[in-house]
Amino acid sequence: MKKAIVTFLMLLSVSLMACSEKSMGHSQSTNRSNPSPVPSQQHDYVPQDKFDFNKMMYTEQGTCGDKSGIYFKYLLTEDTMVGKSDRGNDLLAEVRVVLTPDRKFVAQYKEKEIESYTANGYTHKRNKARIVSGYWTIDNHTLILGDLLKINARMEEGRVKATATFLRDVVTSGVAGMTVKGAMVWSTSSGTKSYREVCPKAENQLGNFSAFASRSELESIKMSSLQLMQGQQFQAGSFYVNGLQLFLHKNGDFHLLIIGVDMTDPNYQLKHYVVEDSYWERTSSNKLNFYVGGLLKKANGGAQLCITKDLWHVAPKGEILDFPMQGRCIDLEFRASNYNLDDLTSNYR
């Protein structure tokens, strides 16, 4: 009789433990944002000593074009001091990381040269950016992004917080080994793509101008541009211009660069000047509009830039350099540029 009672109690204990485990598994899975079905023999929850990296996947919320807009969720690291520029200014870096369930990642690393600190933050003149993509893996509860970053994450007050360690230098040397803080954020910026690319419309797509795009691969900083015909020169105010390059970027930006000599400079030094950095809009199949003018696609494969406003450039010490260009139309041809993306991020060289 005692043996039968003991056997019954043991069976009851095992049954209660099984029910308890199933209950725990169900309770934990309801806290996950996107639970997926699993076989009944496995637990549908993440142990407390592990982080569910599904919580770090890229998300879009809202509808393109609606008044409420569309928001994007991705990992953003805090500004971190990574060194000094050639001019002695602080260099701050941030990283925006987009992770997708297919084990791919895209990261935008950006360095900012600080011009001055203000009560609300800072102003900066120069950006250097790199796009890095690849595959992510998980090793011993740590997320590894190719050869770029290793990330540890946790939940803190209902929000994903992370620490990321650089595995290599990206632009400035000495970044490898640095650890930065980060968090998942909701933003109207889409992290590694422009809003125009995420919410495309006819006017913000290059269309027939796609052949003039500055870069074919986002990870490369080498570029091509629409340029003055070889040997063509002109004068703009005190500047003798022997080069002009228009860089059209797929994300909706453009840079207009003038290369020339200021005839008031006793050294007659050849320099380049970024005289416009803004957005383009396609108003017809063969026309792009800018704030300072427009670009017409020509039948011979080139283009004509017509400038409707005078151009100017701010020198490092705040001096305004004028380039009287209003009313000038210039024929351009597309070819490889001797400038790269980093040259366009500084307004003086």
N, C-alpha and C positions, 0 to 999 in steps of 0.2 A: 504493500500500500504506500509506504514512504517513497519507494522507488518510483511509483507511478506519479505521485505528487511532484517530486523533484523533476521528473521528465516533463510534466505539464508546465511547471514554472520556467524551465529552461526554454521550452518552445515559445511560451508567452513572452519571455524577455527578448528572444531573437526577433519575434514578430514586431514588438514595440520598437526595437532598434531600427528595423527596416522601414517602418512607418515614419519614424523620426527622420531618417536620412532622406526619404522621399519628400517629406515636408520641408526640410531645409533646402533641398535642391529646388523645389518649386518657389520658395520664398526668395532665394537669391536670384533666380532667373527673372523674376518680375521686376527687379531693379535694373536690369540691363536694357539699354536703349533699343537694341535690335536683337531680341532673342531668336535663336535659330533652333529648329527641332533637332533632338539628339535621340539616339536609341535609349530605350527605357533602362538598359543596364548601366548607362553612364550618368554621372551627375551633371546637371545643367547649370553649374555655377562655377565661379572662379574662386579658388582658395584665397583667404585673406592675405596671405603672404605674396600673392602674385597680383599684377596689374592687368586688367583687361584692355589691351591695346586697341580693341575695337572702338573704344571711346575716343580715340584720337584720329579716326578716319575723317576725311574731308566731307563737309556737308554744305548743301545749298538750301536756303529757305526763302520762300517768297516767289514772286513772279516778275520776270523782266517787263519793264514798262509800267507796272502798277505804281500808284502814288506811294504805297508803303515801301516799294523798292524790293530789292533782293539782297540777302545777307549771306556771307560765306564764313564757314567755321574751319579754322586751321590752327596750327601751332605757331606762335609768335614768341621769339626770345626778346628779352629786355636789351636795351642799348647797353653795350659793354665797351669800355675803353680798350682799344687794341694797339695803341701807339700814337705817334706824332707824324704829321705830314711833313713834307719838305719845307713848308713854310712855318713849321713849329706849332701848328694848330692840333688840337685833340682830334683823334680819329675814333669815332664810335661805330660799332657794327651791330647789325641785327640780322636774324634769319627768319624767313617765313617758310614753313614746311607743310606741304600737302601730301598726305598719305592716302592711298587707295587700297581697297581690299584685295586687289590682284597682286599685292606685294610690291607695287611700284611707289616711288616717291619723286617729287620735284621740290627742290629747295632754292629759294632766292636769297643769296647772301649779299648784303649791301653795306658798304662803308660810307660814312658821312664825315666830311671835314668840317669841323665846327668853326663858324665865323665869330659868333658871340653867344654867350649865355644870357637868357632873359628870365624874367620872373615866372614865365609860363613854360620855359623849356630852353630852346636854343634856335639859332638860325644857322644854316649851313649852305655852302656854295658848291660843294663838289661831291658827287656820288661816284663810287666805283661799285659795280655790281657784277655778280656771276650767277648763272643758272647751273645747278648741278642736279642731275637725275640719275636714277638707278633703281636698285631693288633693296627692300628692307628685309631684315631677318630678326629673329628673336633668339638671344643667347643668354641663358641663365637669368631670365626676367629682365634683360636689357635689350632695348630696341637698337639695332645697328643699321645706320643708313649708309650703305656702301662703305667708302673710305672717308666719308665726311664727318659724321657725328655718331656718338652713342648716347642714348637717351634713357633715363630712368624717370618713371612717372608715378604719381600717386593722386588719390582723391583728397581734396582739402576743401571743406565747407561746400561740398557739392560741385566743385570745379576741378578740372584736370590741371594739375601743376606738374612741372617737369624741370629736370636739370639736364643740360646737354653739354657734352664734352667734345671739343673739336679733335678729330683724329689727324688733321693735317692743316697746313696753312692754306688759305684761299687766295687772298690778295696780299695783305701785309704779312711779313714774316714774324714768327713768334706767337701766332695764334694757336698753333697745335698744342694741345694739352690744356688750354683754357676751358673753364667750366662756366656756363651761363645759365640763368634762370629763364623759364618760359612758362607759357600757359596757353590753353586753347581759348581762342577769342572768336567772337562774332563781329564781322566787319563788313562795310560796304565795299571795301577793297577785297579783291578775290585772291590775294596771296601771291600767286605766281603767274597769273594772267591778268590782263586788264578787264575792266567791266565790259568794254566793247567786244572783247573776244568771247566772253561768257554769254553776253546778251547781244548777238550780232544783228545788225540792221544793214540795209543796202548802203546807207551813207557812211557807215563806219567800216566797210570792207573795201580793200584796195581794188578788187575787180580787175579791170584791164591794166591797172598799175601794179599788179602783183609781181610782174617781171622786174620792177624797180625797187623791190623790198631790200632793205639794207643788209639783212642777214637771212640766210636760209636755215641756219641752225641756231637756236637760242643759246646754246652752251658755248658758242664761239664768239669771240669779241672782234674777229676780223669782219670787215664790212665792204660793201660796194655802195656807190652813190651816183647820182646824176651830177655831172661836172661840166665846167666850161670846156668848149672844144679846145683841143690841144693847140697852144700858141696864142689863144685869145687873151686879151688883156683890156682893162679899162680903168678909169680914174673915178673915185668917189670921194669928194672932198679932198682932204690932205692925204688920202691913201691911194697908192698905186697897187691895184688889185691884179694879181696874175693867177688867182685860183678862187673858185667858188664851188662848194659841194653841198648838195641837198640830200639828206639822209631820210628816207621814208621808212618808218618802223611799223610793223604789222599791228602793234598794239594801239595804234592811233596817234602816236607822237611823230614829230619830225624835228630835225636839227638843220639849221642853215648856217654854214660855215664859210667865212671869208678868209682867204690867205693873201697877205699883202704886206707892203712896207709903208709905214707912216713917214711921209717925206719931211715931217718936222723932227723926226728922231735923228740925231746927229750920227748914230751908228748904222742907220738904214737896215735895221734888223728885220728879217722876214719872220712874221708871226702869224698864228691863226687866231681868229676871233669867232666865238659863237654869238651870232647876232640875232638869232631867233630860236626859241625852243618852245614849241606849243603843239597844238593838235591840228590834224587835217580832217576834212570832211569831203566826201565824194558827192558832188552835186549832179553829175551826169556820168555816162559811161566813160567819157574821155576828159573829165575835168575834176581836179581836186581844188578845194578852196582852203586858204589859210587866212589868219588874221591880217597878214601883211601882203596878201596877194593871191595868186592862183597858178595852177600848173595845168597846161594843156598837153595831151598826148598827141604826138605827131605821127603821120602815116609812115614816115621813114624809120620808125622805131625809137626816135628820141623824144624829147619833150621841150616845151618852152615855158620858162618861168617869167611871169609878169608881176612886178612888185608895185604895190599901190601905196606904200608908206615908206618913209625914210627909216633906216635901220640904225641901231646903236648898240653899244657894248659897254658894260661896266668893268673898268679895270680894277685890279686888286686894291688900290687905294681909294676907290670910289669915284675915280675920274670917268666922266662920260665921253666915250669916243663916238663921233658921229660918222655915219656912212650915208650920205644923201643918195637915195636910190629910187625915190618915188617916180613912177612913170617909165621905168626901164624894163624892157623885155629881153630875156637872155635865152639863147638856144643852149640846150644841155644834152650830153650823151652819157649813157650808163656804162660804167666800168669799175674795176676794182679800185678801192681807195687805199691811199698810203696812211690813212688814219684809222685807228681802231676805236672801240667803244669808250675806252678810258679817256681818249683825247676829247670826247664830246662832253664829258662830265665836268670838266674844268672850264671856266669862262675866260681863262687866260693861259697863254703858254709862252 
